Amino acid sequence: MRSTTLLLAAKRFASQGTSRVSGSSTNPAMRFPCLDKLEEITEHLKSQKPFCNESDVAGNAQKQNKDPIYGKVKSGFQVFESDRPLFLDYGGVLPSFRIAYETWGKLNNEKSNAILIHTGLSASSHAHSSDANKQPGWWEDFIGYNNPILDTSKWFLICTNVLGGCYGSTGPASSDPADGMPYASRFPMLSVQDIIRAQHRLISEHFGIDKLYASVGCSLGGMQSLCYGQQFPDNVQKIVSVSGCARSHPSSIAMRHVQRQVLMADPNWNRGFYYPTQEQPNRIPPHIGMKLAREIATVTYRSGPEWESRFGTERLDDESPPVLCPDFLVETYLDHQGEKFSLEYDANSFLYLSKTMDLFDLSQSHLARGERKRRETQRVYESNEPLVGRSFVSDRPRAMKRHRTTSTEEARADLARGMAPLLDKEILVVGVKSDGLMPYWQQREIYDLLGGDNNRKVKFTELAESDSLYGHDTFLLDLEHVGGSIGRFLREGS
Amino acid sequence: MRSTTLLLAAKRFASQGTSRVSGSSTNPAMRFPCLDKLEEITEHLKSQKPFCNESDVAGNAQKQNKDPIYGKVKSGFQVFESDRPLFLDYGGVLPSFRIAYETWGKLNNEKSNAILIHTGLSASSHAHSSDANKQPGWWEDFIGYNNPILDTSKWFLICTNVLGGCYGSTGPASSDPADGMPYASRFPMLSVQDIIRAQHRLISEHFGIDKLYASVGCSLGGMQSLCYGQQFPDNVQKIVSVSGCARSHPSSIAMRHVQRQVLMADPNWNRGFYYPTQEQPNRIPPHIGMKLAREIATVTYRSGPEWESRFGTERLDDESPPVLCPDFLVETYLDHQGEKFSLEYDANSFLYLSKTMDLFDLSQSHLARGERKRRETQRVYESNEPLVGRSFVSDRPRAMKRHRTTSTEEARADLARGMAPLLDKEILVVGVKSDGLMPYWQQREIYDLLGGDNNRKVKFTELAESDSLYGHDTFLLDLEHVGGSIGRFLREGS
């Protein structure tokens, strides 16, 4: 890599023109080590063999699965394969699909002790270490034998990689059976309800479980958890939603919108077609766009008070002149978080699932529209007509609309109707005061829509700022309050 | 532009490969009209003659000023030129500089009725329409003859384009006298204190005003307004700071950091050297990076409750399949805001002033360090040694530091010491509850640091959410509460 670095340095010097020759400028030119580094990563990726190919792949699950697997989770999970088509709420179809999953503990004879764990946007099925994958999982300390939160001596825990993800489940990096090429941006848009219907096949068809003891999830997983109860009210007993919501809020949509636009502006994203192919083996993933999108996401995942106490407004070095590359401690933190993630996750999975979160809505009208679209798609699909080019799935001219057309009251009544199937479920809703992405009042809204203080089956826990400064990410970190509430709720009456 | 569009469409089709041929994919490929549009703008800019050249420039002020002037504010202002060097807090120097300004009303014989208005980051000196420029200004309704807020029958109002900006004042797009080429990223970093010292020359040397009646500003202008009192306590009577702060907060730094990184990742930014030159006449400005940065900024300027009431979670068309280009109403709003700004403001001015805001700090230690650096620079400069290459202004290896090294208590005491010169000034501090960028508690902090309830000269006004849902941008919109408070404060005792 050294010669690449020197070459880049020479190119940079040349591109800056003669005006940069020392002595001919009043003040020194600024340096951009952060951009140098990105250019080095680009050059390095270009000089690699395609980063996702069969020789890369190890483990049993991968033998059935030739799609690229991102990050470090390349083995240690099982794969459920469904050969029946999955018709989708927005008019698309998956002719078949895979769900990657892991389990901990033992399913009892009555099949009554299963808990389904839903992940956040970018996590894999690896919630906890196992013999097949000894790496710590993303909820390592929340799970274990005799663990007071998720006790594997008692429960049978199942965690899946979300449909649309890139850790073994079918997603945009998977092959479209129509031509064997990656779906890329030909992947159909998913709703959270679609994701749940896919998961339900795993639970009912593969495991033969009629009724989950519980559905537990945080963030996107919190949405899924509520959605499981909405879609299959008879097939789940208890529901836990931490830092989720009943419907996305425009300010969360705004924050995810900018992440997507930044990622899509990376020329390497190439409208989704960045996977190396036989013809274009040197395509590289949009690592710069992913880094930037993750930095923005990180701003929404953590909280200002935490940063004040960790970083304040200190710079790496007060005596050096300020630079536009990371300089303040909080900037170096964001930079590090972005870089770490930039090659760990598939950009298209990120884009699709980010949009799926925006679209999340438990409203009745949303359900009805999805059902109608699924029936239409099924009819076309079963008559062997092509879906491509049909008006109901292609873009039609978009009306210009500048303001909402339904009132907040109508929208709320619609939401309450859609949530009716949840009214007699045992539900725990957990919110975090320092969470800016899924604020505590969105948790309070779920609680109120479910009857609030008038419904003894619904519990609401709110973490004050003194309990957690970790914002949206609290669910990954807080064993005492988040973990404690979940553990108590699951043990009750069991 | 039509042939360009067709060419682009053909190129896009080709780049997507054979897999996109209709019929060979299960679901239709997604379309990206937002990316098509960006490509069209790029092609259009490339086919234009350099966008900033002398023939572009009209008006008297411009005759003296051959630097590019951005956006619509190309004339109608005056220019103050200072030929004495300005030594800067971070070790740089401007051998000479210009300040663009406009005035309204008449300076009285005693020169006691002048009010200096400081702008936000991206505004020009055009706060109000005038004979020279009849376009409405950015504070049009706050200013006028017999206007209850800023009354031109009574006061002499001065508004400047901030140093570092691109509306007539010296900034990164200006020529470096050392070689006549644009400063670009050879421009020295500015502190808010530097900006104030430049403004003070205009006030004292050009206008001969010894004491301003008031210094008034919002956002960056609120920082400047306080800073004027800190730097020149004897030369200003009243101070108004709306949605400012005494020191930037790490969460604001984080939000501005991501804006800068996104902009710097645009290949057209070219490390700041995007201005067309004789050798490279076809350089174009980083319009995509600017659009994205402005979209992120807009998220911080407005508020969630406002978006909920304006847009809710409605999409342009619920029957069309969701797309990754703007789709929800809130997305089309952000997209529009970003695009509007993308060619209206100089990218380097945006980067430098955004960083200047991050660096804003009224602390004593910050002042002392700046004073020391300015003396060092002056000594070198006056001995005719080159500044370029000297260790105190170039990058030195940066220590790795992961956590703050001073406590919040020490930092606060430092801040209080730095603000001591403000203690006997008449000050109005205005905060807005729905402001997420400069939250009301940062306004409360200013008030408390100035003695709070024990200092009768300091006034604090806080706008509840019921008063304004407009977040940080409230200062541009709210005549009643923001305007009313300012008007009353200025009239008191006058």
Boltz contact constraints between the chains, C-beta under 6 A:
constraints:
  - contact:
      token1: [A, 16]
      token2: [B, 273]
      max_distance: 6.0
  - contact:
      token1: [A, 19]
      token2: [B, 179]
      max_distance: 6.0
  - contact:
      token1: [A, 19]
      token2: [B, 181]
      max_distance: 6.0
  - contact:
      token1: [A, 22]
      token2: [B, 388]
      max_distance: 6.0
  - contact:
      token1: [A, 22]
      token2: [B, 389]
      max_distance: 6.0
  - contact:
      token1: [A, 23]
      token2: [B, 386]
      max_distance: 6.0
  - contact:
      token1: [A, 24]
      token2: [B, 178]
      max_distance: 6.0
  - contact:
      token1: [A, 24]
      token2: [B, 179]
      max_distance: 6.0
  - contact:
      token1: [A, 25]
      token2: [B, 176]
      max_distance: 6.0
  - contact:
      token1: [A, 25]
      token2: [B, 178]
      max_distance: 6.0
  - contact:
      token1: [A, 25]
      token2: [B, 186]
      max_distance: 6.0
  - contact:
      token1: [A, 26]
      token2: [B, 176]
      max_distance: 6.0
  - contact:
      token1: [A, 26]
      token2: [B, 178]
      max_distance: 6.0
  - contact:
      token1: [A, 27]
      token2: [B, 92]
      max_distance: 6.0
  - contact:
      token1: [A, 27]
      token2: [B, 186]
      max_distance: 6.0
  - contact:
      token1: [A, 27]
      token2: [B, 188]
      max_distance: 6.0
  - contact:
      token1: [A, 27]
      token2: [B, 387]
      max_distance: 6.0
  - contact:
      token1: [A, 28]
      token2: [B, 388]
      max_distance: 6.0
  - contact:
      token1: [A, 28]
      token2: [B, 393]
      max_distance: 6.0
  - contact:
      token1: [A, 28]
      token2: [B, 394]
      max_distance: 6.0
  - contact:
      token1: [A, 29]
      token2: [B, 185]
      max_distance: 6.0
  - contact:
      token1: [A, 29]
      token2: [B, 186]
      max_distance: 6.0
  - contact:
      token1: [A, 30]
      token2: [B, 185]
      max_distance: 6.0
  - contact:
      token1: [A, 31]
      token2: [B, 395]
      max_distance: 6.0
  - contact:
      token1: [A, 32]
      token2: [B, 271]
      max_distance: 6.0
  - contact:
      token1: [A, 90]
      token2: [B, 321]
      max_distance: 6.0
  - contact:
      token1: [A, 90]
      token2: [B, 322]
      max_distance: 6.0
  - contact:
      token1: [A, 91]
      token2: [B, 321]
      max_distance: 6.0
  - contact:
      token1: [A, 92]
      token2: [B, 27]
      max_distance: 6.0
  - contact:
      token1: [A, 176]
      token2: [B, 25]
      max_distance: 6.0
  - contact:
      token1: [A, 176]
      token2: [B, 26]
      max_distance: 6.0
  - contact:
      token1: [A, 178]
      token2: [B, 24]
      max_distance: 6.0
  - contact:
      token1: [A, 178]
      token2: [B, 25]
      max_distance: 6.0
  - contact:
      token1: [A, 178]
      token2: [B, 26]
      max_distance: 6.0
  - contact:
      token1: [A, 179]
      token2: [B, 19]
      max_distance: 6.0
  - contact:
      token1: [A, 179]
      token2: [B, 24]
      max_distance: 6.0
  - contact:
      token1: [A, 181]
      token2: [B, 19]
      max_distance: 6.0
  - contact:
      token1: [A, 185]
      token2: [B, 29]
      max_distance: 6.0
  - contact:
      token1: [A, 185]
      token2: [B, 30]
      max_distance: 6.0
  - contact:
      token1: [A, 186]
      token2: [B, 25]
      max_distance: 6.0
  - contact:
      token1: [A, 186]
      token2: [B, 27]
      max_distance: 6.0
  - contact:
      token1: [A, 186]
      token2: [B, 29]
      max_distance: 6.0
  - contact:
      token1: [A, 188]
      token2: [B, 27]
      max_distance: 6.0
  - contact:
      token1: [A, 189]
      token2: [B, 321]
      max_distance: 6.0
  - contact:
      token1: [A, 189]
      token2: [B, 322]
      max_distance: 6.0
  - contact:
      token1: [A, 248]
      token2: [B, 313]
      max_distance: 6.0
  - contact:
      token1: [A, 250]
      token2: [B, 307]
      max_distance: 6.0
  - contact:
      token1: [A, 250]
      token2: [B, 308]
      max_distance: 6.0
  - contact:
      token1: [A, 250]
      token2: [B, 311]
      max_distance: 6.0
  - contact:
      token1: [A, 250]
      token2: [B, 330]
      max_distance: 6.0
  - contact:
      token1: [A, 251]
      token2: [B, 304]
      max_distance: 6.0
  - contact:
      token1: [A, 251]
      token2: [B, 307]
      max_distance: 6.0
  - contact:
      token1: [A, 253]
      token2: [B, 328]
      max_distance: 6.0
  - contact:
      token1: [A, 253]
      token2: [B, 330]
      max_distance: 6.0
  - contact:
      token1: [A, 254]
      token2: [B, 299]
      max_distance: 6.0
  - contact:
      token1: [A, 254]
      token2: [B, 330]
      max_distance: 6.0
  - contact:
      token1: [A, 257]
      token2: [B, 331]
      max_distance: 6.0
  - contact:
      token1: [A, 258]
      token2: [B, 295]
      max_distance: 6.0
  - contact:
      token1: [A, 258]
      token2: [B, 296]
      max_distance: 6.0
  - contact:
      token1: [A, 260]
      token2: [B, 324]
      max_distance: 6.0
  - contact:
      token1: [A, 261]
      token2: [B, 292]
      max_distance: 6.0
  - contact:
      token1: [A, 262]
      token2: [B, 262]
      max_distance: 6.0
  - contact:
      token1: [A, 262]
      token2: [B, 292]
      max_distance: 6.0
  - contact:
      token1: [A, 265]
      token2: [B, 288]
      max_distance: 6.0
  - contact:
      token1: [A, 271]
      token2: [B, 32]
      max_distance: 6.0
  - contact:
      token1: [A, 273]
      token2: [B, 16]
      max_distance: 6.0
  - contact:
      token1: [A, 288]
      token2: [B, 265]
      max_distance: 6.0
  - contact:
      token1: [A, 292]
      token2: [B, 261]
      max_distance: 6.0
  - contact:
      token1: [A, 292]
      token2: [B, 262]
      max_distance: 6.0
  - contact:
      token1: [A, 295]
      token2: [B, 258]
      max_distance: 6.0
  - contact:
      token1: [A, 296]
      token2: [B, 258]
      max_distance: 6.0
  - contact:
      token1: [A, 299]
      token2: [B, 254]
      max_distance: 6.0
  - contact:
      token1: [A, 304]
      token2: [B, 251]
      max_distance: 6.0
  - contact:
      token1: [A, 307]
      token2: [B, 250]
      max_distance: 6.0
  - contact:
      token1: [A, 307]
      token2: [B, 251]
      max_distance: 6.0
  - contact:
      token1: [A, 308]
      token2: [B, 250]
      max_distance: 6.0
  - contact:
      token1: [A, 310]
      token2: [B, 403]
      max_distance: 6.0
  - contact:
      token1: [A, 311]
      token2: [B, 250]
      max_distance: 6.0
  - contact:
      token1: [A, 311]
      token2: [B, 404]
      max_distance: 6.0
  - contact:
      token1: [A, 312]
      token2: [B, 404]
      max_distance: 6.0
  - contact:
      token1: [A, 312]
      token2: [B, 411]
      max_distance: 6.0
  - contact:
      token1: [A, 313]
      token2: [B, 248]
      max_distance: 6.0
  - contact:
      token1: [A, 314]
      token2: [B, 404]
      max_distance: 6.0
  - contact:
      token1: [A, 316]
      token2: [B, 398]
      max_distance: 6.0
  - contact:
      token1: [A, 316]
      token2: [B, 401]
      max_distance: 6.0
  - contact:
      token1: [A, 317]
      token2: [B, 398]
      max_distance: 6.0
  - contact:
      token1: [A, 317]
      token2: [B, 399]
      max_distance: 6.0
  - contact:
      token1: [A, 320]
      token2: [B, 396]
      max_distance: 6.0
  - contact:
      token1: [A, 321]
      token2: [B, 90]
      max_distance: 6.0
  - contact:
      token1: [A, 321]
      token2: [B, 91]
      max_distance: 6.0
  - contact:
      token1: [A, 321]
      token2: [B, 189]
      max_distance: 6.0
  - contact:
      token1: [A, 321]
      token2: [B, 393]
      max_distance: 6.0
  - contact:
      token1: [A, 322]
      token2: [B, 90]
      max_distance: 6.0
  - contact:
      token1: [A, 322]
      token2: [B, 189]
      max_distance: 6.0
  - contact:
      token1: [A, 322]
      token2: [B, 355]
      max_distance: 6.0
  - contact:
      token1: [A, 322]
      token2: [B, 359]
      max_distance: 6.0
  - contact:
      token1: [A, 324]
      token2: [B, 260]
      max_distance: 6.0
  - contact:
      token1: [A, 324]
      token2: [B, 351]
      max_distance: 6.0
  - contact:
      token1: [A, 328]
      token2: [B, 253]
      max_distance: 6.0
  - contact:
      token1: [A, 330]
      token2: [B, 250]
      max_distance: 6.0
  - contact:
      token1: [A, 330]
      token2: [B, 253]
      max_distance: 6.0
  - contact:
      token1: [A, 330]
      token2: [B, 254]
      max_distance: 6.0
  - contact:
      token1: [A, 331]
      token2: [B, 257]
      max_distance: 6.0
  - contact:
      token1: [A, 351]
      token2: [B, 324]
      max_distance: 6.0
  - contact:
      token1: [A, 355]
      token2: [B, 322]
      max_distance: 6.0
  - contact:
      token1: [A, 359]
      token2: [B, 322]
      max_distance: 6.0
  - contact:
      token1: [A, 386]
      token2: [B, 23]
      max_distance: 6.0
  - contact:
      token1: [A, 387]
      token2: [B, 27]
      max_distance: 6.0
  - contact:
      token1: [A, 388]
      token2: [B, 22]
      max_distance: 6.0
  - contact:
      token1: [A, 388]
      token2: [B, 28]
      max_distance: 6.0
  - contact:
      token1: [A, 389]
      token2: [B, 22]
      max_distance: 6.0
  - contact:
      token1: [A, 393]
      token2: [B, 28]
      max_distance: 6.0
  - contact:
      token1: [A, 393]
      token2: [B, 321]
      max_distance: 6.0
  - contact:
      token1: [A, 394]
      token2: [B, 28]
      max_distance: 6.0
  - contact:
      token1: [A, 395]
      token2: [B, 31]
      max_distance: 6.0
  - contact:
      token1: [A, 396]
      token2: [B, 320]
      max_distance: 6.0
  - contact:
      token1: [A, 398]
      token2: [B, 316]
      max_distance: 6.0
  - contact:
      token1: [A, 398]
      token2: [B, 317]
      max_distance: 6.0
  - contact:
      token1: [A, 399]
      token2: [B, 317]
      max_distance: 6.0
  - contact:
      token1: [A, 401]
      token2: [B, 316]
      max_distance: 6.0
  - contact:
      token1: [A, 403]
      token2: [B, 310]
      max_distance: 6.0
  - contact:
      token1: [A, 404]
      token2: [B, 311]
      max_distance: 6.0
  - contact:
      token1: [A, 404]
      token2: [B, 312]
      max_distance: 6.0
  - contact:
      token1: [A, 404]
      token2: [B, 314]
      max_distance: 6.0
  - contact:
      token1: [A, 411]
      token2: [B, 312]
      max_distance: 6.0
